[in-house]
Amino acid sequence: MEIWPAIDLLGGRCVRLQQGDYSRGTTFSDHPARMAECWFAEGARRLHCVDLDAAKGGTIVNEPSIRDIVRAASGRPIQLGGGVRSEEVILRLLDLGVARLVVGTAALKNPDWFARMCEKYPQKLVLGVDARNGMVATDGWLETSQTPAVTLIGEIARRTSDCSAIVYTDIARDGMLKGPNFQGLEEVRAASPMPVIASGGVSSLDDVRELAHRQTHAAILGRAIYEGLIDLKEVFSWSFIS
């Protein structure tokens, strides 16, 4: 199972939100690239980043921090989400050296466009499925649609086979350190022909083991590694972790 330590960017800082609430954020570092170097030093082989400002406003504003993180990665893959809603932005971020881009809002609102972009940039785009009570949330999780997560997955799967993966986040669990929504994850995996990356709520080594036991393709680790509840060095010492 792949492990993706998370770095969320807000105003140029490394923060963690609770349930996607911008008023319930904690700043863990004023230097995101140094945070990236820390996770790499502990064994990380890849990073998952989110531009929270772009997710809410639709405009990429943390480009300097993104550029610094890519430089710190020294060729390791960086996966980035937040505000990826046009081909112009896709090209701009890929040109920065980002390996894969997570698309959520635009994929829901215009699945045909997302499928075309997947065909044009094969294996470079990831479908972001952020669910609130099973329904897809958009615009930095500020809005909730009437589309079930599994319905969106099916619509994208019918349109393209070049989507790299799915990042599935249960918003109610995100940043709450109460464990993943395993039932929701199983429903998404059953609906998806694409690899599924679990996000939200992973709070202990037992959670990581359970995700691996369930043959989850990958997991994103956030608040738990920042607060010392999960020791990355120990996780990367396990033979079934990459």
C-alpha positions as CSV (number, residue, x, y, z in Angstrom):
1,M,0.0,0.0,0.0
2,E,1.2,3.5,-0.9
3,I,1.4,6.1,1.8
4,W,1.0,9.8,0.9
5,P,1.8,12.2,3.7
6,A,-0.3,15.4,3.3
7,I,0.6,19.0,3.1
8,D,-2.3,21.4,3.0
9,L,-1.5,25.0,2.0
10,L,-3.4,28.1,3.2
11,G,-1.9,31.5,2.9
12,G,1.5,30.0,2.2
13,R,1.5,28.0,5.5
14,C,1.1,24.3,6.2
15,V,-2.2,23.8,8.0
16,R,-4.7,21.1,8.9
17,L,-8.5,21.8,8.9
18,Q,-11.2,19.9,10.7
19,Q,-13.9,18.6,8.5
20,G,-12.8,21.0,5.8
21,D,-13.9,24.0,8.0
22,Y,-11.6,27.0,7.2
23,S,-12.4,28.5,10.6
24,R,-11.1,25.4,12.4
25,G,-7.6,25.3,11.1
26,T,-4.3,24.6,12.9
27,T,-1.0,25.9,11.5
28,F,1.8,23.4,11.8
29,S,4.5,25.2,9.8
30,D,5.2,28.6,8.1
31,H,7.6,26.8,5.8
32,P,5.8,24.0,3.8
33,A,8.9,23.0,1.9
34,R,10.7,22.3,5.2
35,M,7.7,20.2,6.2
36,A,8.1,18.2,3.0
37,E,11.8,17.7,3.7
38,C,10.8,16.4,7.2
39,W,8.4,13.7,5.7
40,F,11.0,12.7,3.1
41,A,13.6,12.3,5.9
42,E,11.2,10.0,7.7
43,G,10.9,7.7,4.6
44,A,8.1,9.2,2.5
45,R,8.4,8.5,-1.2
46,R,5.6,10.8,-2.3
47,L,3.5,13.7,-1.1
48,H,-0.2,14.7,-1.4
49,C,-0.7,18.5,-1.4
50,V,-3.8,20.6,-1.4
51,D,-4.0,24.3,-2.2
52,L,-6.9,25.2,0.1
53,D,-7.1,28.8,-1.1
54,A,-7.5,27.6,-4.7
55,A,-10.0,25.0,-3.6
56,K,-12.3,27.7,-2.2
57,G,-11.6,30.5,-4.6
58,G,-10.7,28.7,-7.8
59,T,-7.4,30.7,-8.2
60,I,-4.0,29.2,-7.6
61,V,-2.3,31.5,-5.0
62,N,0.2,29.2,-3.4
63,E,2.4,28.7,-6.4
64,P,5.6,29.7,-4.6
65,S,5.1,27.1,-1.9
66,I,4.2,24.5,-4.5
67,R,7.3,25.3,-6.4
68,D,9.4,25.0,-3.3
69,I,7.8,21.6,-2.4
70,V,8.5,20.2,-5.9
71,R,12.1,21.4,-5.5
72,A,12.4,19.7,-2.1
73,A,10.9,16.5,-3.6
74,S,14.0,16.1,-5.9
75,G,12.0,14.0,-8.4
76,R,9.7,12.2,-5.9
77,P,6.0,12.5,-7.1
78,I,3.9,15.3,-5.8
79,Q,0.1,15.0,-6.1
80,L,-1.7,18.3,-5.9
81,G,-5.4,19.2,-5.6
82,G,-7.4,22.4,-5.2
83,G,-8.6,24.7,-7.9
84,V,-7.8,22.5,-10.8
85,R,-10.7,23.6,-13.0
86,S,-9.3,24.5,-16.4
87,E,-6.7,23.1,-18.9
88,E,-4.7,26.3,-18.4
89,V,-4.3,25.4,-14.7
90,I,-3.5,21.8,-15.6
91,L,-0.6,22.9,-17.9
92,R,0.6,25.5,-15.4
93,L,0.9,23.0,-12.5
94,L,2.3,20.2,-14.6
95,D,4.9,22.6,-15.9
96,L,5.9,23.3,-12.2
97,G,6.8,19.6,-12.0
98,V,3.7,18.3,-10.2
99,A,3.3,14.6,-11.1
100,R,-0.5,14.3,-10.7
101,L,-3.4,16.7,-10.2
102,V,-6.6,16.0,-8.3
103,V,-9.8,17.3,-9.9
104,G,-13.0,17.4,-7.9
105,T,-15.4,20.3,-8.5
106,A,-14.8,20.5,-12.3
107,A,-15.1,16.7,-12.7
108,L,-18.6,16.8,-11.1
109,K,-19.8,19.9,-12.9
110,N,-18.4,18.9,-16.3
111,P,-17.5,15.2,-16.5
112,D,-17.1,15.2,-20.3
113,W,-14.4,17.9,-19.9
114,F,-12.7,15.9,-17.2
115,A,-12.7,12.8,-19.4
116,R,-11.2,14.8,-22.3
117,M,-8.5,16.1,-20.1
118,C,-7.7,12.5,-18.8
119,E,-7.4,11.4,-22.5
120,K,-5.2,14.4,-23.3
121,Y,-3.0,14.0,-20.2
122,P,-3.2,10.2,-19.5
123,Q,-2.5,9.1,-15.9
124,K,-1.8,12.7,-14.9
125,L,-5.3,13.4,-13.4
126,V,-6.9,11.9,-10.3
127,L,-10.6,12.1,-9.5
128,G,-11.2,13.8,-6.2
129,V,-14.4,12.4,-4.5
130,D,-15.1,14.4,-1.4
131,A,-18.3,13.0,0.2
132,R,-20.6,14.5,2.8
133,N,-23.2,11.9,3.9
134,G,-22.4,10.1,0.7
135,M,-23.0,13.1,-1.6
136,V,-20.2,14.8,-3.5
137,A,-19.1,18.2,-2.1
138,T,-17.5,20.9,-4.2
139,D,-15.9,24.3,-4.1
140,G,-13.5,23.6,-1.2
141,W,-16.3,21.5,0.5
142,L,-18.4,24.7,0.9
143,E,-21.2,23.2,-1.3
144,T,-22.8,19.8,-1.3
145,S,-24.3,18.4,-4.5
146,Q,-27.2,15.9,-4.9
147,T,-24.8,13.5,-6.7
148,P,-23.9,10.3,-4.8
149,A,-20.1,9.6,-4.8
150,V,-20.6,6.2,-6.4
151,T,-22.7,7.8,-9.2
152,L,-19.9,10.3,-10.1
153,I,-17.4,7.4,-10.1
154,G,-19.5,5.5,-12.5
155,E,-20.0,8.5,-14.8
156,I,-16.2,9.1,-15.0
157,A,-15.4,5.4,-15.5
158,R,-17.8,5.2,-18.4
159,R,-16.1,8.1,-20.1
160,T,-12.4,7.4,-19.7
161,S,-9.9,4.7,-18.7
162,D,-7.1,7.2,-18.4
163,C,-8.0,8.6,-14.9
164,S,-5.0,7.7,-12.7
165,A,-6.8,7.1,-9.4
166,I,-9.6,8.3,-7.1
167,V,-9.0,10.1,-3.8
168,Y,-11.9,9.4,-1.6
169,T,-12.4,11.6,1.4
170,D,-15.2,11.3,4.0
171,I,-15.5,14.9,5.1
172,A,-17.0,14.1,8.5
173,R,-13.9,12.1,9.3
174,D,-11.3,14.5,7.9
175,G,-9.0,15.9,10.6
176,M,-11.1,14.4,13.4
177,L,-8.8,11.5,14.3
178,K,-11.7,9.1,14.6
179,G,-10.7,6.5,12.0
180,P,-11.6,6.2,8.3
181,N,-15.1,5.4,7.1
182,F,-14.4,1.8,6.1
183,Q,-17.9,1.1,4.9
184,G,-17.9,4.2,2.6
185,L,-14.5,3.2,1.4
186,E,-15.7,-0.3,0.5
187,E,-18.6,1.1,-1.4
188,V,-16.3,3.3,-3.4
189,R,-13.9,0.5,-4.1
190,A,-16.7,-1.7,-5.3
191,A,-17.9,1.1,-7.7
192,S,-14.5,2.0,-9.0
193,P,-12.3,0.3,-11.7
194,M,-9.6,2.8,-10.7
195,P,-7.2,2.5,-7.8
196,V,-8.7,4.2,-4.6
197,I,-6.7,6.4,-2.3
198,A,-8.3,6.6,1.2
199,S,-8.3,10.0,2.8
200,G,-9.7,11.3,6.1
201,G,-9.7,10.1,9.6
202,V,-6.6,7.8,9.6
203,S,-5.5,8.3,13.1
204,S,-3.4,5.2,14.3
205,L,-1.1,2.5,13.2
206,D,-4.0,0.1,13.5
207,D,-6.0,2.2,11.0
208,V,-3.0,1.9,8.5
209,R,-2.8,-1.9,9.1
210,E,-6.6,-2.3,8.6
211,L,-6.5,-0.3,5.3
212,A,-3.6,-2.5,4.1
213,H,-5.5,-5.6,5.2
214,R,-8.4,-4.5,3.1
215,Q,-6.1,-4.2,0.1
216,T,-6.5,-0.4,-0.2
217,H,-4.3,0.9,-2.9
218,A,-3.1,3.9,-1.0
219,A,-3.7,6.1,2.1
220,I,-3.2,9.8,2.8
221,L,-2.0,10.6,6.3
222,G,-2.6,14.1,7.7
223,R,-3.2,15.4,11.2
224,A,-2.1,12.1,12.8
225,I,1.4,12.4,11.6
226,Y,1.6,16.1,12.6
227,E,0.4,15.4,16.1
228,G,2.7,12.4,16.5
229,L,-0.1,9.7,16.7
230,I,1.5,7.9,13.7
231,D,5.2,7.4,13.4
232,L,6.1,7.5,9.7
233,K,9.4,5.8,10.2
234,E,7.7,2.8,11.7
235,V,5.1,2.8,9.0
236,F,7.8,2.8,6.3
237,S,9.6,-0.1,8.0
238,W,6.7,-2.4,7.2
239,S,7.2,-4.7,4.3
240,F,3.7,-4.1,2.9
241,I,4.1,-0.3,2.7
242,S,5.6,1.7,-0.1
